[in-house]
Each structure stands twice: as C-alpha cells, then as structure tokens.
C-alpha cells in the first residue's frame, strides 16, 4: 500500500475502495489480497486513510425573520382564460458576484 501511495503524488487521496482496486490490479506475487474491509483496517493502522472533505449541501440558509409570501392561488391552478394564472419556481439566479 505504501508503494502505491509513493508512485504518484495524487495517490494520497486514495480511500479504501481505490486502494483495494489498486491492490487487485497490482496483484503482488505471493501476496493474497484481503477484503476491502481489511484493507480499510490496515490503512487505519498505518495512518494512511483518506477522509474526504465534504462540501456543504445547499447554498442558502433559512432566514426565520423573512416574511413568507401569501398563497394567492391556494393550489387552484385551473383558469377560465389562458394566461390568467402563471406560476414559476426559481431556485437560484446566477449573478455577477455568484449565485443568489
């Protein structure tokens, strides 16, 4: 495992699944490849386990003080004439400074 990590500088991001796959591809002579769980345990013991940096889910924060919009249609979307009831949903708007 240490040899695989030393091969390339980008290999330091290898987690248990990628390390297991790399070991299976290399298949060192005379070494039986253990299960994926065993590879994870050995990586933990060697101190080479990779913990991914997760990105936060969502870009907005709920503001409790903002006023909620009134439900003018009250889920009644039927209209007598065309274009009298038009609705849309905007989830994000791209702006010059980033997403809103």
Secondary structure, DSSP 8 states (H G I E B T S, - for coil): -HHHHHH-GGGGG--HHHHHHHHHHH--TT-----HHHHHHHHHHHT---------S-S----TTS-----SSTT----SSTTSS--------EETTEE-
